[in-house]
Amino acid sequence: MLNASWTMHRGMAPAAVYAATRAAVHNLARSLGADLAHEGIRVNSVSPGYIRTPMYDTFAPGESGREATAAVVPAGHYGTPGDIAQTVGFLLSPQAHYIVGQDLVVDDGLIMGLPR
């Protein structure tokens, strides 16, 4: 399981290099998935949206920063580390046995939405 980012699916002007590196991470997942599938090893990536962590708090400091970033998410809020953990848990479970080399976006609609 590799950690990519929503920014590889939707550009963000001040983060072009970051978005490119996250796209490279997913391409690594896709390539390793193809290379290792015959061994029964599944490789995928997860692309989180805005997740409330200490890093997030430095990116969007204070309540106004959190409100501003949540405003660009169609559902109007950010996720938690637990949201990502549940997704990773699913991808590592037997229920996801047929998922290989994919990127699962966990972003509450961030990449498809326009600011409200």
Sequence and secondary structure as in RCSB ss.txt:
>XXXX:A:sequence
MLNASWTMHRGMAPAAVYAATRAAVHNLARSLGADLAHEGIRVNSVSPGYIRTPMYDTFAPGESGREATAAVVPA
GHYGTPGDIAQTVGFLLSPQAHYIVGQDLVVDDGLIMGLPR
>XXXX:A:secstr
 EE  GGGTS  GGGHHHHHHHHHHHHHHHHHHHHHGGGT    EEEE SB SHHHHHHS HHHHHHHHHTTSTT
S  B HHHHHHHHHHHHSGGGTT  S EEEESTTTTT    
